[in-house]
Amino acid sequence: MPTTVECCLANVTADLRELAGECDLQVREVPCLDHCDRCRTGPFLILNGELYTGSSHRAIVQRALDAEDGLSPIESVGVETGPREGSRQ
């Protein structure tokens, strides 16, 4: 189960906050995660240091939880492990 969830304040929803309580997740809300392109186009989260995208925050977390049962997060949710896009300098 993903224990650490990072989200951008501009991209977080009440649904994620509710889900955090249900699943006992540690959520870290920050002003900016330097993924501005992702932030403008849809839901994304950083779970245990890996960037995940999906149709909703709930879907991202649920798919990651399912990965514990043998479902690969790369198959079910978009995941990127490369350098962050749009990093501020």
Secondary structure, 3 states (H helix, E strand, C coil): CCCEEEEECCCCCHHHHHHHHHHCCEEEEECCCCCHHHHHHCCEEEECCEEEECCCHHHHHHHHHHHCCCCCHHHHCEEECCCCCCCCC
